[in-house]
Amino acid sequence: MDFYKTLQNPSEPILFKEKHSKFYGYAFPVEDEESIRHHLDQLKKEHPGAVHYCYAWQLGTNTFRYRVNDDGEPAHTAGTPIYGQIQSFGLTNVLVVIVRFFGGIKLGVGGLITAYRTAAQMAIEQAEIVEKPITQKLEISFGYANLNKAMRIIKEKNLEIALQEMALDCKIVLLVRASQMEAARQAFESVFGIAVKDPD
């Protein structure tokens, strides 16, 4: 499989109520930890009166990185059930945040787990889930004499250009579907004067 599932756009906020506590749920597509921090900062500004901003995220397509945060709730009652929903929908490059306003009645461990899991599920279901191709980067460099040949291969193989530098020589970084990497590499290597490498 050279596809992964993620969200097309941020979800519309949802509200789940349990014993006067309010749980606002949000789901975002994210590419890196910087965008995760940005979304968390925005939600803290948006809901200054909330007591907990619990979340889970997962990044990556071949190898995964993830984090869960209970933000002061009892251990494993918030971040872990949120992450469980990310896994159950099979998503990556995603952040799910549940913002809680305490309603004065304690929910207990079981009640908290159910509330956070339900709010996370509702938030994800609000968003459009899409499949995107898993891509890897490939760098080619060559002199101007080979520009037309390189561009023809890029067009034939339907490759996406991520970065292009045209100075004394040409350097192009391409996004290549994982399943097409070997064929693309061979096509460029077959042209004398085109150097191929994995970008740093």
Rosetta blueprint (number, residue, H / E / L):
1 M L
2 D L
3 F E
4 Y E
5 K E
6 T E
7 L E
8 Q L
9 N L
10 P L
11 S L
12 E L
13 P L
14 I E
15 L E
16 F E
17 K E
18 E E
19 K L
20 H L
21 S E
22 K E
23 F E
24 Y E
25 G E
26 Y E
27 A E
28 F E
29 P E
30 V L
31 E L
32 D L
33 E H
34 E H
35 S H
36 I H
37 R H
38 H H
39 H H
40 L H
41 D H
42 Q H
43 L H
44 K H
45 K H
46 E H
47 H L
48 P L
49 G L
50 A L
51 V L
52 H E
53 Y E
54 C E
55 Y E
56 A E
57 W E
58 Q E
59 L E
60 G L
61 T L
62 N L
63 T L
64 F L
65 R E
66 Y E
67 R E
68 V E
69 N E
70 D L
71 D L
72 G L
73 E L
74 P L
75 A L
76 H L
77 T L
78 A L
79 G H
80 T H
81 P H
82 I H
83 Y H
84 G H
85 Q H
86 I H
87 Q H
88 S H
89 F L
90 G L
91 L E
92 T L
93 N L
94 V E
95 L E
96 V E
97 V E
98 I E
99 V E
100 R E
101 F E
102 F L
103 G L
104 G L
105 I L
106 K L
107 L L
108 G H
109 V H
110 G H
111 G H
112 L H
113 I H
114 T H
115 A H
116 Y H
117 R H
118 T H
119 A H
120 A H
121 Q H
122 M H
123 A H
124 I H
125 E H
126 Q H
127 A L
128 E L
129 I E
130 V E
131 E E
132 K E
133 P E
134 I L
135 T E
136 Q E
137 K E
138 L E
139 E E
140 I E
141 S E
142 F E
143 G L
144 Y H
145 A H
146 N H
147 L H
148 N H
149 K H
150 A H
151 M H
152 R H
153 I H
154 I H
155 K H
156 E H
157 K L
158 N L
159 L L
160 E E
161 I E
162 A E
163 L E
164 Q E
165 E E
166 M E
167 A L
168 L L
169 D L
170 C E
171 K E
172 I E
173 V E
174 L E
175 L E
176 V E
177 R E
178 A H
179 S H
180 Q H
181 M H
182 E H
183 A H
184 A H
185 R H
186 Q H
187 A H
188 F H
189 E H
190 S L
191 V L
192 F L
193 G L
194 I L
195 A E
196 V E
197 K E
198 D L
199 P L
200 D L
